[in-house]
């Protein structure tokens, strides 16, 4: 046996690995992002001008550039799913494997592998929804082509669509809904729409005809199939949830509904949009992914809108969910994106929904009374703060002071049960003095030397600034950069200032 040759081979492989590692670590990511953003801006501007050939050339340039491939690999290997493998059980966890992926990422003879099918529990429900997990290579390819498709989707998309879009959030959808319904002359009937199995039922033929991207690559993404319990199943419809480009396909499928409604209710015989048509019917739409609301002045118009939406969706292989699609009067209120919108004496009040509150309390109770039995106080506070901070950040721009106070009281009672379980032979005052302390003249804080539980009563209610829906993040970059800075400053604002009373805060936030 020739030991010298094997030793030489190992040395060469080690040198190659070190070279690849240094190549990945030497990439200037700021330069990469600038290059990708510049090309995306050019694609968006070409789409605005209607120059399809230039758009196609720029998309090709982006998907075949080293920088875009590196950016796609970085996104795939730095998100939450970086440790979840596909059917090939491969992960890109080292710098050498990442740069290898960049160098091998190509559309030539590209064949996608089947998805790994798993079922995850729906939020707040006992039902489960299917999730398709692509391989790392397929994820990178989808991310790469999503980078080229996203600028086109932003230009051609509906103005009132808020999910899966850069620079937009559920809070922007909430503000838009508030603006539509808050006036005394606002519409009073609301069509609450929900699409049944949106991701899983989109018509592939419609996607192939209407989505402006490489058709061969797109066919690979759509027809990949999935493996469940060792069996291979075809994907004849839909774009499985879990793919990096699936959300773009879903959004672009639903785009066009806004224009359809405008043509029906807001235009005169000459095709011009006139305000008196809008004032008469009061038809407005707000959409977040596959959940949407459409307002109307009468119940009859709302019924008519339901039929229009059903026909629009049918052409794309989709249907409205009969259980979740309802027509409601604003005085009775409706739930949308975790908030309840309801008018009291012609004043619109937006609060966290009862279902959202119950879900939070149930989650906190599980952490405290089940998982928390084995935790010390510091670990318990850390876990609770993660949940509370996320929930309150989502709801702190609406009328939520009373809800925050109620949750704070509930947590206090749950924590008392936790303390009693740990010290069943001690009295109540002993337990209070052990776990609740005073700091900076603030009494009854559930805290340790490391952590202090968030006091929901001290969270400021701050109005979320309304988004200018006509702005495009790939064209109006300065506006979105300033808005991002403003949102960051608002998130950290007034932490040390004297707080207003709950009634005053809410009046300033959502006053008529």
RABELHU-V564703 format. One record per helix or strand. SS is the DSSP state (H for helix, E for strand). FROM is the first residue (numbers start at 1). TO is the last residue. Records with the same first field share a line. If there is no record, write none. Layout:
SS: FROM-TO / FROM-TO
//
This chain:
H: 3-25 / 29-49 / 52-63 / 66-76 / 80-83 / 95-104 / 136-156 / 170-181 / 198-201 / 204-210 / 215-222 / 246-254 / 257-265 / 275-281 / 299-314 / 354-374 / 377-395 / 401-422 / 428-435 / 456-458 / 477-491 / 502-510
E: 115-121 / 128-133 / 161-161 / 189-195 / 226-228 / 231-233 / 267-267 / 273-273 / 284-288 / 291-296 / 320-320 / 326-329 / 334-336 / 339-344 / 347-352 / 436-439 / 442-447 / 452-452
//
